[in-house]
Amino acid sequence: MLRAQTAQGKFLREASLYQLSVSRTYHLSREVSIVNKICRSLDEAVADIPDGASIAMDSWAIAATAQNLIAALKRKGTRDLTVITHCFIPMIFGEDTAVMPAVLLPQMKKLITPVVGIPHLGGIAFVEEYVNNGLEIEQTTIGTMSSRLYAGAVRMGGFYNPVGVGTVIENGKEKRVIEGQEYIFEKPIKPDYAFIRARKADKLGNLIYKGVFRGDQPVMAMAAKFTIAEVDEIVEPGEIDAENVVTAGIFVDRVVKIPEDGLGTDRKLKEVVYALYEIEPARKLMWG
């Protein structure tokens, strides 16, 4: 029996050493195979985005918008874009002060959004020319767009939604009555790309955001096939507490640091606030 126990102990020790060896080898191979996600410039970050791409980008507030990536895409001249965003309003600033998704209008073929224009800024007049020339606008609602992005992120086939029944939202969509309630079938949104504006990233692509500026950006990053993040700061792996990571690096493909003179920096945002006060419609909208 003693011999059997000794043999068993030796077997367990050897098995443990084997597992440890495999674990270390696997860990090292993962380290070696890590792709460098850091881009040297904004133009490099968007260089291979092809014509016809669909791109999700937050635009609830300028501070939460990936302004520099949008500006780089405009410089590149990529065409036939589908833009998925929360609020699509006209450009009211010079492009050296702030950039919004509407700067891409001449390059777009389709827009998916809950909001097109606002009365204080001329309503939808700024898109009429483009609609007349073939721009397709798919109207949705804020919660529905978020849910469709989530459905894309978790690979759902779609969902039934009561919001929008009896409005333009239901046009061309399947309807079904479930327990006496009418529902619209909503398909998932799975963008080719997501443009993300985060506060900090590590070199593995883990992201944290500044307060409410995260918005729908985490779910956009999950839903997209390819995610590019512009950030204020890039740190080494391990310098972001794992408990604070909002978007895991597995969902992020490229990271680029915003230059000191870039859009959306604290200095630029102060300029935006002063500029807003000088624009009468914007001043009335925000401050009454």
C-alpha positions as CSV (number, residue, x, y, z in Angstrom):
1,M,0.0,0.0,0.0
2,L,2.9,2.4,0.8
3,R,4.3,1.7,-2.6
4,A,0.9,2.4,-4.2
5,Q,0.6,5.7,-2.3
6,T,4.1,6.8,-3.3
7,A,3.4,6.0,-6.9
8,Q,0.2,7.9,-6.7
9,G,1.9,10.9,-5.1
10,K,4.6,10.9,-7.8
11,F,1.9,10.8,-10.5
12,L,0.0,13.7,-9.0
13,R,3.2,15.8,-8.7
14,E,4.2,15.1,-12.3
15,A,0.7,15.9,-13.5
16,S,0.8,19.2,-11.6
17,L,4.2,20.1,-13.0
18,Y,2.9,19.3,-16.5
19,Q,-0.2,21.5,-16.0
20,L,2.0,24.3,-14.7
21,S,4.3,23.9,-17.7
22,V,1.4,24.0,-20.1
23,S,-0.1,27.0,-18.3
24,R,3.2,28.9,-18.5
25,T,3.7,28.0,-22.2
26,Y,0.1,29.1,-23.0
27,H,0.6,32.3,-21.1
28,L,3.9,33.1,-22.8
29,S,2.4,32.3,-26.2
30,R,-0.5,34.7,-25.5
31,E,2.0,37.4,-24.5
32,V,4.1,36.8,-27.7
33,S,1.0,36.9,-29.9
34,I,-0.4,40.1,-28.5
35,V,-1.1,42.5,-31.3
36,N,0.2,46.0,-30.9
37,K,-3.0,48.1,-30.7
38,I,-1.4,51.5,-30.5
39,C,-1.5,53.7,-33.6
40,R,1.0,56.5,-34.1
41,S,-1.6,58.9,-35.6
42,L,-5.3,59.4,-36.1
43,D,-4.8,59.2,-39.9
44,E,-3.1,55.8,-39.5
45,A,-5.9,54.6,-37.3
46,V,-8.5,55.1,-40.1
47,A,-6.3,54.4,-43.1
48,D,-7.9,51.1,-44.1
49,I,-11.5,51.9,-43.6
50,P,-13.1,51.1,-47.0
51,D,-15.8,52.8,-48.9
52,G,-19.2,51.5,-47.9
53,A,-18.3,50.9,-44.2
54,S,-20.9,51.3,-41.4
55,I,-19.7,53.2,-38.4
56,A,-21.2,53.7,-34.9
57,M,-20.2,56.9,-33.1
58,D,-21.6,58.5,-29.9
59,S,-22.9,62.1,-30.3
60,W,-25.0,63.0,-27.3
61,A,-22.4,65.5,-26.2
62,I,-19.4,66.8,-28.0
63,A,-17.2,65.7,-25.1
64,A,-18.2,62.1,-25.7
65,T,-17.8,62.2,-29.4
66,A,-14.7,60.7,-31.2
67,Q,-14.1,64.0,-32.9
68,N,-10.6,63.3,-34.0
69,L,-11.4,60.0,-35.7
70,I,-14.3,61.6,-37.5
71,A,-12.1,64.4,-38.7
72,A,-9.5,61.9,-39.8
73,L,-12.1,60.0,-41.8
74,K,-13.2,63.2,-43.4
75,R,-9.7,63.9,-44.5
76,K,-9.4,60.4,-45.9
77,G,-12.5,61.0,-48.0
78,T,-14.0,57.5,-47.5
79,R,-17.4,57.4,-49.3
80,D,-20.8,55.7,-49.1
81,L,-20.7,55.5,-45.4
82,T,-23.5,54.4,-43.1
83,V,-23.4,56.4,-39.9
84,I,-25.1,55.2,-36.7
85,T,-25.4,57.9,-34.1
86,H,-27.7,59.3,-31.4
87,C,-28.1,62.9,-32.4
88,F,-27.4,64.3,-35.9
89,I,-27.4,68.1,-35.9
90,P,-25.7,70.6,-38.2
91,M,-22.1,71.8,-37.7
92,I,-22.3,75.0,-35.7
93,F,-18.5,75.4,-35.0
94,G,-15.5,75.7,-37.2
95,E,-13.8,72.4,-37.7
96,D,-10.8,73.6,-35.7
97,T,-13.0,74.0,-32.6
98,A,-15.3,70.9,-32.7
99,V,-16.4,68.2,-35.1
100,M,-19.7,66.3,-35.1
101,P,-20.9,63.4,-37.3
102,A,-22.7,65.8,-39.7
103,V,-19.3,66.8,-41.0
104,L,-19.4,63.5,-42.9
105,L,-22.6,64.3,-44.7
106,P,-21.0,64.6,-48.2
107,Q,-19.5,61.1,-47.7
108,M,-22.6,59.3,-46.5
109,K,-25.2,57.1,-48.2
110,K,-27.2,56.2,-45.1
111,L,-28.0,57.6,-41.6
112,I,-29.4,55.6,-38.7
113,T,-30.4,57.9,-35.9
114,P,-33.2,59.0,-33.4
115,V,-32.6,62.7,-33.9
116,V,-32.2,64.6,-37.2
117,G,-31.8,68.4,-36.6
118,I,-33.4,70.5,-33.9
119,P,-35.8,73.4,-34.3
120,H,-33.5,75.9,-32.7
121,L,-30.8,75.1,-35.4
122,G,-33.0,75.1,-38.5
123,G,-34.6,71.7,-38.1
124,I,-33.9,69.2,-41.0
125,A,-33.0,71.9,-43.6
126,F,-29.3,71.0,-43.4
127,V,-29.9,67.4,-44.7
128,E,-32.6,68.1,-47.4
129,E,-30.1,68.6,-50.2
130,Y,-28.5,65.2,-49.4
131,V,-31.8,63.4,-49.1
132,N,-32.8,64.8,-52.5
133,N,-29.5,63.4,-53.8
134,G,-30.1,59.9,-52.4
135,L,-29.2,59.9,-48.7
136,E,-31.3,57.3,-46.9
137,I,-32.4,58.1,-43.3
138,E,-33.6,55.3,-41.1
139,Q,-35.4,56.9,-38.2
140,T,-35.4,55.1,-34.9
141,T,-35.7,56.0,-31.2
142,I,-33.0,56.4,-28.6
143,G,-33.8,53.3,-26.5
144,T,-34.5,51.2,-29.6
145,M,-31.1,52.1,-31.1
146,S,-29.4,51.2,-27.8
147,S,-31.3,47.9,-27.7
148,R,-30.5,47.1,-31.4
149,L,-26.8,47.7,-30.7
150,Y,-27.0,45.4,-27.7
151,A,-28.7,42.8,-29.8
152,G,-25.8,43.1,-32.2
153,A,-23.3,42.8,-29.4
154,V,-24.8,39.6,-28.0
155,R,-25.6,38.1,-31.5
156,M,-29.3,38.1,-31.0
157,G,-31.4,37.7,-34.2
158,G,-33.6,40.7,-33.2
159,F,-36.4,41.5,-30.8
160,Y,-40.1,42.6,-30.7
161,N,-40.6,46.1,-29.5
162,P,-43.8,48.1,-28.8
163,V,-42.0,51.5,-29.3
164,G,-42.9,53.2,-32.6
165,V,-46.1,51.3,-33.4
166,G,-48.3,53.5,-35.5
167,T,-45.5,55.9,-36.5
168,V,-42.9,56.1,-39.3
169,I,-40.7,53.8,-37.2
170,E,-42.8,50.8,-38.2
171,N,-42.6,51.4,-41.9
172,G,-41.3,48.3,-43.8
173,K,-41.0,46.2,-40.6
174,E,-42.7,43.0,-39.5
175,K,-45.5,43.5,-36.9
176,R,-46.9,41.0,-34.6
177,V,-49.6,40.9,-31.9
178,I,-48.4,39.2,-28.7
179,E,-50.9,38.8,-25.9
180,G,-53.0,41.6,-27.3
181,Q,-50.2,44.1,-27.8
182,E,-48.8,45.2,-31.2
183,Y,-45.0,44.9,-31.6
184,I,-42.5,45.8,-34.3
185,F,-39.6,43.4,-35.1
186,E,-36.3,45.2,-34.8
187,K,-33.2,43.8,-36.3
188,P,-29.8,44.0,-34.6
189,I,-27.2,46.7,-35.5
190,K,-23.8,45.2,-36.2
191,P,-21.5,48.0,-37.4
192,D,-18.4,47.4,-39.3
193,Y,-16.6,49.9,-37.1
194,A,-17.1,51.8,-33.8
195,F,-15.4,55.1,-33.1
196,I,-15.0,55.4,-29.3
197,R,-14.0,58.3,-27.1
198,A,-12.6,57.2,-23.8
199,R,-10.6,58.9,-21.1
200,K,-7.8,56.3,-20.7
201,A,-6.6,53.0,-22.2
202,D,-3.8,50.6,-21.6
203,K,-1.8,49.1,-24.3
204,L,-4.1,46.0,-24.4
205,G,-7.0,48.2,-25.2
206,N,-8.8,48.2,-21.9
207,L,-10.8,51.4,-21.6
208,I,-12.3,53.6,-18.9
209,Y,-14.5,56.6,-19.6
210,K,-15.2,59.9,-17.9
211,G,-18.5,59.7,-16.0
212,V,-21.6,59.7,-18.1
213,F,-19.6,60.2,-21.3
214,R,-19.5,56.5,-21.7
215,G,-23.1,56.5,-23.0
216,D,-23.6,53.7,-25.4
217,Q,-20.0,53.5,-26.3
218,P,-19.3,50.2,-24.5
219,V,-22.1,48.4,-26.3
220,M,-21.0,50.0,-29.6
221,A,-17.5,48.6,-29.1
222,M,-19.0,45.1,-28.4
223,A,-21.4,45.2,-31.4
224,A,-18.8,46.4,-34.0
225,K,-16.6,44.1,-36.0
226,F,-13.7,46.5,-35.5
227,T,-13.3,49.2,-32.8
228,I,-11.0,52.2,-32.7
229,A,-10.7,54.3,-29.6
230,E,-9.2,57.8,-29.2
231,V,-8.1,58.5,-25.6
232,D,-6.5,61.2,-23.5
233,E,-4.0,58.9,-21.9
234,I,-2.3,55.5,-22.7
235,V,-0.8,53.5,-19.8
236,E,1.0,50.2,-19.4
237,P,-1.0,47.0,-18.8
238,G,-1.9,46.6,-15.1
239,E,-2.0,50.4,-14.5
240,I,-5.8,50.4,-14.8
241,D,-7.5,48.6,-11.9
242,A,-9.4,45.6,-13.4
243,E,-12.4,46.7,-11.3
244,N,-12.5,50.0,-13.2
245,V,-12.3,48.7,-16.7
246,V,-15.6,49.4,-18.6
247,T,-14.7,48.2,-22.1
248,A,-12.4,45.1,-22.1
249,G,-9.5,45.1,-24.5
250,I,-10.9,42.1,-26.3
251,F,-13.5,44.5,-27.9
252,V,-10.9,47.1,-28.9
253,D,-8.7,46.8,-32.0
254,R,-6.8,50.1,-32.2
255,V,-6.0,52.9,-29.7
256,V,-4.7,56.3,-30.6
257,K,-3.7,59.1,-28.2
258,I,-5.4,62.5,-28.8
259,P,-2.6,65.1,-29.5
260,E,-2.3,68.1,-27.2
261,D,-3.9,70.3,-29.9
262,G,-6.5,67.7,-30.8
263,L,-10.3,68.1,-30.6
264,G,-12.1,67.3,-27.4
265,T,-9.3,68.1,-25.0
266,D,-10.1,70.1,-21.9
267,R,-8.8,73.3,-23.5
268,K,-10.9,72.7,-26.6
269,L,-14.0,72.0,-24.6
270,K,-13.7,75.3,-22.8
271,E,-13.5,77.0,-26.2
272,V,-16.7,75.1,-27.2
273,V,-18.6,76.4,-24.2
274,Y,-17.6,80.0,-25.0
275,A,-18.4,79.5,-28.6
276,L,-21.9,78.1,-27.8
277,Y,-22.7,81.2,-25.8
278,E,-21.9,83.4,-28.8
279,I,-24.3,81.5,-31.1
280,E,-27.8,82.8,-30.3
281,P,-29.8,79.7,-31.2
282,A,-27.5,77.5,-29.1
283,R,-27.5,80.0,-26.2
284,K,-31.3,80.0,-26.1
285,L,-31.4,76.2,-26.3
286,M,-28.9,75.6,-23.5
287,W,-29.3,78.6,-21.2
288,G,-32.8,80.0,-22.2
